[in-house]
């Protein structure tokens, strides 16, 4: 027994050492991100430069990166947070070295060319990828490699925002979905190490220089509540606009994906010709808003223009995140609300910069859905406890409004659009009655190339009244005999594949409970459900039948069909 205890203690020590190494490497990667995206970008389109530069570089950058993402780095597209969660929950903790290098290079060039996305989300995937690569190189078991994913993610946020405490919360709250995860010690160590690397490399400089916050009057809480409502509406608008635009781009043929990013780059370039402030992450302009040095009309204009350019850039397939844009839009929205409030109630309200600060947290909470991380992040940026209560009021209201208007969080929705279904506490089951226990080999398959009439012709030979529809991607839908008869009654002569919604069809995953399978069968009036991979909704792993589900509950009915 003592030998087993010593071995476990040794493994824990090695894991903590590895966490420190991951923190240091991730910190260096984020420092390189900052230097490349900020300094290189300023040389491409410096303040006061000719307008054509603001048009040329976003278009050229998005064109080049679009081809590289399509040809060499397909997994480096997008934010990085959904991909990191997919690696943790659906891909055994695997993020390849190619993806890490591609994410760093493509995001650096994208941001440096003026595309208004953020570097923090990509940093999360890079940090998690560093952990994954090191773990696999050292021959760690898949379970241990998966534990390194939140470690690298925390290190990335700590260095990107200069907020080590918020990084720990984000990794546990958003990536793991568990504030009591057993990897907390390693997450803390990696976060602290990355933060120290940032301080040593770039000095002790906060991300934003914020003036001292002061609550002028308790009546201000009402204005912060109004800001929370506005933040929730803008957050939901941002999420819905991005998802709808991205869904449209995903409908185009796959071989056209390499020039999709140009659509976002062109919009950025055209708007940037007239309003240079939309280019890049724009943290310098956020600093101006926080210090009350930006005009009301410009802040209000930037809320709208940044909303359009960011959603178009992301939806069209450019590499970059939404953390930075959320903070930018929030600062401009808060500054605009604060300017109006201070104009009408100068004796009872703080300066607009205070509202810009709270607006940053409200948008972050509404879009990213990480309210605790938002509160701690703003506190670390300001080092001022007085801002906490107004921030909590605005955050909670923003989160509530955004959740009511857009129920599905943005990262989960983005993952679903990519065919990835992440687990949730409500659906994941580890008990005795799980789908994995009773699922069978795939059967009852129909090709998406046959017509509805041809599908009906196969009905007599089928002991069930349900079929799975497949195409070269895998399973794309589930149909029943009643569905087929209804389509024929409507006079439909289309192929089955043309009638399917390939991203939204009834299915279950092997780690889910039989209660979930039974509920979905009942809701869709079908007797068979496909069991699909979490990493690819079209990858068929098996089927589960209504008869087998009822048998497992002891309520077998021999004449179901």
C-alpha positions in Angstrom: 0.0 0.0 0.0 2.8 2.4 0.8 4.3 1.9 -2.6 1.0 2.8 -4.3 0.7 5.9 -2.1 4.3 6.9 -3.1 3.6 6.3 -6.8 0.5 8.5 -6.6 2.3 11.3 -4.8 5.1 11.1 -7.5 2.5 11.3 -10.3 0.9 14.4 -8.6 4.3 16.1 -8.3 5.2 15.4 -11.9 1.7 16.7 -13.0 2.3 20.0 -11.1 5.8 20.4 -12.6 4.2 19.8 -16.0 1.6 22.4 -15.2 4.3 25.0 -14.4 6.1 24.2 -17.7 2.8 24.6 -19.6 2.2 27.9 -17.9 5.6 29.2 -18.9 5.4 28.1 -22.5 1.8 29.4 -22.8 2.9 32.7 -21.3 5.7 33.1 -23.9 3.2 32.2 -26.7 0.8 34.9 -25.5 3.6 37.5 -25.2 4.5 36.7 -28.8 0.8 37.1 -29.7 0.8 40.6 -28.2 3.9 41.7 -29.8 3.0 40.5 -33.3 -0.6 41.6 -33.4 -0.1 45.0 -31.9 3.3 46.2 -33.1 3.1 44.6 -36.6 -0.5 45.9 -37.1 0.5 49.4 -36.2 3.1 49.3 -39.0 0.5 48.1 -41.6 -2.1 50.8 -41.0 -0.6 53.4 -38.6 -2.8 56.3 -37.3 -3.1 58.9 -40.0 -2.0 56.6 -42.9 -3.7 56.7 -46.3 -7.2 55.2 -46.3 -6.3 52.7 -49.0 -4.1 50.9 -46.5 -7.2 50.4 -44.2 -9.0 48.8 -47.2 -6.1 46.7 -48.7 -4.7 45.0 -45.6 -7.9 43.5 -44.2 -8.9 42.2 -47.6 -5.5 40.8 -48.4 -5.0 39.3 -44.9 -8.3 37.6 -44.9 -7.7 36.2 -48.4 -4.3 34.7 -47.5 -5.5 33.3 -44.2 -8.6 31.9 -45.7 -6.5 29.8 -48.1 -4.1 28.7 -45.3 -7.0 27.7 -43.0 -8.7 25.8 -45.8 -5.6 24.1 -47.2 -3.4 23.5 -44.2 -5.0 24.4 -40.8 -8.7 23.5 -40.9 -8.9 23.1 -37.1 -7.5 26.6 -36.5 -10.5 28.4 -37.8 -12.7 30.4 -35.4 -12.4 31.4 -31.8 -10.6 28.4 -30.1 -12.8 28.1 -27.0 -15.4 25.7 -28.6 -12.6 23.7 -30.2 -10.8 23.5 -26.8 -14.0 22.2 -25.1 -14.5 19.7 -28.0 -11.0 18.4 -27.4 -11.7 18.0 -23.7 -15.1 16.3 -24.0 -15.2 14.7 -27.4 -11.7 14.1 -28.7 -9.9 12.6 -25.8 -7.9 15.7 -25.1 -6.2 15.7 -28.5 -5.1 18.9 -30.1 -2.4 18.5 -32.7 0.9 20.4 -33.0 -0.2 21.5 -36.5 -3.3 23.1 -35.0 -1.3 24.9 -32.3 1.1 26.3 -34.8 -1.6 27.1 -37.3 -3.7 28.8 -34.7 -0.8 31.0 -33.6 0.3 32.0 -37.1 -3.1 32.5 -38.7 -4.6 34.4 -35.8 -1.5 36.6 -35.6 -1.7 37.6 -39.3 -5.5 38.0 -39.2 -5.4 40.4 -36.3 -2.3 42.2 -37.5 -4.1 42.9 -40.9 -6.9 44.7 -39.0 -9.6 42.1 -38.7 -11.4 43.1 -35.5 -11.4 39.8 -33.6 -9.6 39.0 -30.4 -6.5 37.1 -29.4 -7.7 35.7 -26.1 -9.9 32.8 -27.5 -7.1 31.6 -29.8 -4.7 31.9 -26.9 -6.9 29.4 -25.0 -6.6 26.9 -27.8 -2.9 27.4 -28.1 -2.4 27.0 -24.4 -4.6 23.9 -24.2 -2.8 22.6 -27.3 0.6 23.0 -25.7 -0.7 21.0 -22.7 -2.1 18.3 -25.1 1.0 18.0 -27.1 3.3 17.8 -24.1 1.1 15.2 -22.4 1.0 12.9 -25.4 4.8 13.3 -26.1 5.4 12.2 -22.5 3.2 9.2 -23.0 0.5 10.2 -20.5 -2.8 8.3 -20.4 -5.7 10.0 -22.3 -7.4 10.9 -18.9 -4.2 12.7 -17.8 -3.9 14.5 -21.2 -7.5 15.7 -20.8 -6.6 17.2 -17.4 -4.0 19.4 -19.1 -6.5 21.1 -21.3 -7.9 23.4 -18.6 -4.4 23.9 -17.3 -3.3 25.4 -20.6 -6.5 27.4 -21.0 -6.0 29.1 -17.6 -2.4 30.0 -18.4 -3.5 31.6 -21.7 -6.2 33.8 -20.1 -3.9 34.8 -17.2 -1.3 36.1 -19.7 -3.7 37.5 -22.2 -5.7 39.6 -19.7 -3.1 40.0 -17.0 -5.7 38.5 -14.6 -4.6 35.3 -13.0 -7.6 34.9 -10.7 -10.1 35.4 -13.5 -8.2 32.9 -15.6 -8.7 30.2 -12.9 -12.4 30.9 -12.7 -12.8 30.9 -16.5 -11.0 27.6 -16.9 -13.2 26.0 -14.2 -16.4 27.8 -15.0 -16.4 27.8 -18.8 -14.0 25.1 -20.0 -14.6 22.5 -17.3 -18.1 23.5 -16.3 -17.1 22.6 -12.7 -15.8 25.0 -10.1 -14.8 22.0 -7.9 -12.8 20.2 -10.5 -9.9 18.2 -9.1 -7.3 19.9 -11.4 -7.6 23.2 -9.5 -4.1 23.0 -8.0 -2.5 22.6 -11.4 -4.8 25.3 -12.9 -3.7 27.7 -10.2 0.0 26.9 -10.7 -0.2 27.3 -14.5 -2.1 30.6 -14.2 0.5 32.1 -11.8 3.4 30.9 -13.9 2.0 32.4 -17.1 1.2 35.7 -15.3 4.8 35.8 -14.0 6.2 35.2 -17.5 4.0 38.1 -18.8 5.3 40.4 -16.1 8.9 39.6 -16.7 8.6 39.9 -20.5 6.4 43.0 -20.8 6.6 44.6 -17.4 4.0 45.3 -14.8 1.4 47.0 -16.9 -2.3 46.5 -16.7 -4.3 45.8 -19.8 -6.2 49.0 -19.3 -5.3 52.1 -17.2 -8.5 52.8 -15.3 -9.2 55.8 -13.1 -10.3 55.3 -9.5 -14.0 54.3 -9.4 -16.4 56.2 -7.2 -20.1 55.7 -6.5 -21.6 59.2 -6.5 -25.1 58.3 -5.4 -27.2 55.2 -4.6 -29.5 56.3 -7.4 -26.8 55.3 -9.8 -27.7 51.7 -9.2 -30.9 52.2 -11.3 -28.7 53.5 -14.2 -26.4 50.4 -13.9 -29.6 48.3 -14.1 -30.5 50.1 -17.3 -27.0 49.4 -18.6 -27.5 45.7 -17.7 -30.7 45.6 -19.8 -29.0 47.3 -22.7 -26.1 44.9 -22.3 -28.3 41.9 -22.4 -30.1 43.0 -25.5 -26.9 43.8 -27.3 -25.4 40.5 -26.2 -28.3 38.5 -27.6 -28.2 40.5 -30.8 -24.5 39.8 -31.2 -25.0 36.1 -30.6 -28.0 35.7 -32.9 -26.5 37.8 -35.7 -23.2 35.8 -35.6 -24.9 32.4 -35.6 -27.3 33.3 -38.4 -24.6 34.7 -40.6 -22.3 31.7 -39.9 -25.2 29.3 -40.7 -25.5 31.0 -44.1 -21.8 30.6 -44.9 -21.8 27.0 -43.8 -24.5 26.2 -46.4 -22.1 27.1 -49.2 -20.2 24.3 -50.9 -17.2 23.2 -48.9 -14.7 23.9 -51.7 -15.6 27.6 -51.6 -14.6 27.9 -47.9 -11.2 29.3 -48.7 -12.4 32.7 -49.9 -15.3 33.1 -47.4 -13.1 35.1 -45.0 -12.7 37.8 -47.7 -16.4 38.8 -47.2 -15.6 39.8 -43.6 -12.3 41.4 -44.6 -14.0 43.5 -47.4 -16.7 44.7 -45.0 -14.0 45.7 -42.4 -11.9 47.4 -45.1 -14.8 49.5 -46.5 -16.0 50.6 -43.0 -12.4 51.1 -41.9 -11.9 53.5 -44.8 -14.3 55.9 -43.2 -14.1 54.9 -39.5 -10.5 53.7 -38.6 -11.5 52.8 -35.1 -13.2 49.5 -36.2 -9.8 48.0 -37.3 -8.0 45.6 -35.0 -8.9 44.7 -31.4 -9.0 48.4 -30.5 -7.9 48.2 -26.9 -6.4 51.7 -27.3 -9.8 53.1 -28.0 -11.2 51.1 -25.0 -8.7 52.9 -22.8 -9.9 56.2 -24.2 -13.5 55.3 -23.3 -12.6 54.2 -19.8 -10.9 57.5 -19.2 -13.8 59.6 -20.6 -11.9 60.8 -23.7 -14.3 59.6 -26.4 -17.3 61.5 -27.9 -20.8 60.1 -27.4 -21.7 59.8 -31.1 -18.5 58.0 -31.9 -19.1 55.5 -29.1 -22.6 54.8 -30.2 -21.5 54.5 -33.8 -18.8 52.0 -32.8 -21.3 49.8 -31.0 -23.1 49.3 -34.3 -20.2 49.1 -36.6 -18.1 46.8 -34.4 -21.1 44.6 -34.0 -21.4 44.2 -37.8 -17.7 43.9 -38.6 -17.0 41.4 -35.8 -19.9 39.1 -36.5 -19.2 39.2 -40.3 -15.5 38.5 -39.7 -16.1 35.6 -37.4 -19.0 34.1 -39.4 -17.1 34.2 -42.6 -14.4 32.0 -41.2 -11.5 34.3 -40.0 -9.3 33.1 -37.2 -9.9 35.1 -34.0 -12.0 35.2 -30.8 -14.8 37.2 -29.4 -13.4 38.1 -25.9 -11.8 41.3 -27.1 -14.7 42.4 -29.2 -17.1 41.8 -26.3 -15.0 44.1 -24.1 -14.8 46.7 -26.8 -18.5 46.8 -27.6 -19.3 46.8 -23.8 -17.0 49.7 -23.2 -18.6 51.8 -26.0 -22.1 50.9 -24.9 -21.4 51.7 -21.3 -19.6 54.9 -22.2 -22.6 56.0 -24.3 -25.1 55.2 -21.5 -22.9 56.9 -19.0 -22.6 60.0 -21.2 -26.3 60.4 -21.4 -26.8 59.8 -17.7 -24.1 62.3 -16.7 -25.5 64.9 -19.1 -29.0 64.8 -17.5 -27.9 64.0 -13.9 -24.4 65.4 -13.5 -24.6 65.8 -9.7 -25.7 62.2 -9.1 -23.6 60.2 -11.6 -20.0 59.2 -12.1 -18.1 60.1 -15.2 -18.8 58.1 -18.4 -15.6 56.1 -17.9 -17.1 54.3 -14.9 -20.1 53.1 -17.0 -17.7 52.0 -19.8 -16.0 49.8 -17.2 -19.2 48.2 -16.0 -20.4 47.9 -19.6 -17.3 45.7 -20.4 -18.3 43.3 -17.7 -22.0 43.3 -18.7 -21.3 42.4 -22.4 -18.7 39.7 -21.3 -21.3 38.2 -19.0 -24.1 38.4 -21.6 -22.1 37.0 -24.6 -19.6 34.5 -23.0 -22.0 33.5 -20.2 -19.3 33.5 -17.5 -20.6 36.0 -14.9 -18.2 35.1 -12.1 -15.2 35.4 -14.4 -16.5 38.8 -15.6 -16.7 40.2 -12.1 -13.3 39.0 -11.0 -11.7 40.1 -14.2 -12.9 43.7 -13.9 -11.9 43.7 -10.3 -8.4 42.6 -11.1 -8.2 45.2 -13.8 -9.2 48.0 -11.5 -7.9 46.7 -8.1 -11.0 48.6 -6.8 -13.5 46.8 -4.6 -16.1 49.7 -4.9 -16.9 48.6 -8.5 -18.0 45.1 -7.5 -21.7 45.9 -6.6 -22.5 48.0 -9.7 -20.8 45.3 -11.8 -22.7 42.5 -10.2 -26.0 44.3 -10.8 -25.3 45.0 -14.5 -23.8 41.5 -15.0 -26.7 39.6 -13.6 -29.3 41.6 -15.5 -27.4 41.3 -18.7 -27.0 37.6 -18.2 -30.7 37.1 -17.5 -31.9 39.2 -20.5 -29.4 37.6 -22.9 -30.3 34.1 -21.7 -34.0 34.8 -22.2 -33.5 36.2 -25.7 -30.9 33.6 -26.7 -31.2 30.5 -24.7 -28.3 28.5 -26.1 -24.8 29.9 -25.1 -22.7 31.1 -28.0 -19.9 28.5 -27.6 -22.4 25.6 -27.4 -24.2 26.9 -30.5 -21.0 27.3 -32.5 -20.0 23.7 -31.6 -23.4 22.4 -32.7 -23.0 24.2 -36.1 -19.8 22.3 -36.5 -21.5 19.0 -35.7 -20.0 18.8 -32.2 -22.3 18.2 -29.2 -20.8 19.0 -25.8 -22.1 17.3 -22.7 -24.1 19.1 -20.1 -24.8 18.4 -16.5 -28.5 17.8 -17.3 -27.9 15.2 -19.9 -24.7 13.4 -19.0 -25.3 10.1 -17.1 -22.9 7.7 -15.5 -25.4 5.4 -13.9 -26.5 1.9 -14.7 -29.0 2.7 -17.4 -27.0 4.4 -20.1 -27.3 4.3 -23.9 -23.9 2.6 -24.1 -25.3 -0.5 -22.3 -28.0 -1.3 -24.8 -27.0 0.2 -28.2 -26.7 -2.1 -31.2 -24.8 -2.1 -34.4 -26.1 0.4 -37.0 -29.0 -0.8 -39.1 -32.2 0.5 -40.7 -30.2 2.7 -43.1 -31.6 4.5 -46.1 -29.5 6.4 -48.7 -30.2 10.1 -48.9 -30.1 9.7 -52.7 -33.4 7.7 -52.9 -36.8 9.4 -53.3 -39.7 9.3 -50.9 -41.5 6.9 -53.1 -38.6 4.5 -53.1 -38.4 4.8 -49.3 -42.0 3.7 -49.0 -41.3 0.7 -51.3 -38.9 -0.6 -48.6 -41.4 -0.3 -45.8 -42.9 -3.9 -46.0 -39.4 -5.4 -45.5 -38.7 -3.4 -42.4 -39.7 -4.7 -38.9 -39.5 -1.2 -37.6 -41.4 1.9 -38.8 -38.2 4.1 -38.5 -35.2 4.5 -40.7 -31.9 6.5 -40.5 -31.0 8.6 -43.6 -27.3 8.7 -44.6 -25.1 10.4 -47.1 -21.3 10.5 -47.6 -20.9 12.4 -44.3 -22.7 9.8 -42.3 -26.2 10.0 -40.7 -28.1 13.1 -41.6 -31.6 12.4 -40.4 -34.3 10.1 -39.0 -37.6 9.4 -40.7 -40.7 7.4 -39.8 -43.3 5.6 -41.9 -45.9 8.4 -41.0 -43.4 11.0 -42.2 -42.9 9.2 -45.5 -46.7 8.9 -46.0 -47.2 12.6 -45.2 -44.6 13.6 -47.7 -46.2 11.5 -50.4 -49.6 13.0 -49.6 -48.1 16.4 -50.2 -46.9 15.3 -53.6 -43.2 15.5 -52.7 -40.8 13.8 -55.2 -37.6 15.0 -53.7 -34.7 12.9 -52.5 -34.6 12.1 -48.8 -31.3 14.0 -48.4 -32.8 17.2 -49.7 -35.5 17.0 -47.0 -33.2 16.5 -44.0 -31.9 19.1 -41.6 -28.4 17.6 -41.2 -27.5 19.7 -38.2 -30.7 19.2 -36.2 -32.1 15.7 -36.1 -33.1 13.3 -33.2 -30.0 11.5 -31.8 -28.3 10.5 -28.6 -24.7 10.0 -27.4 -23.4 6.8 -25.8 -22.8 8.5 -22.4 -26.4 9.8 -22.1 -29.1 8.1 -20.1 -32.0 6.0 -21.4 -34.4 8.6 -20.1 -33.0 11.0 -22.7 -33.4 8.4 -25.4 -37.0 7.7 -24.4 -37.9 11.3 -24.2 -36.6 12.0 -27.7 -38.3 9.0 -29.2 -41.6 10.1 -27.7 -41.1 13.7 -28.9 -40.4 12.6 -32.4 -42.7 9.6 -32.6 -39.9 7.2 -33.7 -38.8 3.8 -32.6 -35.0 4.1 -33.4 -32.4 6.7 -32.5 -29.0 7.0 -33.9 -26.1 7.0 -31.4 -23.6 9.5 -32.7 -20.1 10.8 -31.7 -19.9 14.0 -29.7 -17.0 15.1 -32.0 -19.0 14.6 -35.2 -22.8 14.4 -35.2 -22.8 12.5 -38.5 -20.5 9.7 -37.2 -22.8 6.8 -36.5 -21.7 4.6 -33.6 -24.8 2.5 -33.2 -28.6 2.6 -32.7 -30.9 2.3 -29.8 -34.4 1.0 -30.2 -37.6 1.6 -28.3 -38.0 -2.1 -27.6 -34.6 -2.3 -26.0 -35.2 0.8 -23.9 -38.4 -0.6 -22.5 -36.8 -4.0 -21.9 -34.1 -2.3 -19.8 -36.9 -0.7 -17.6 -38.7 -4.0 -17.3 -41.7 -3.0 -19.2 -41.2 -5.1 -22.4 -44.1 -5.2 -24.8 -43.8 -8.0 -27.4 -46.1 -6.5 -30.0 -44.7 -2.9 -30.3 -44.6 -3.1 -34.1 
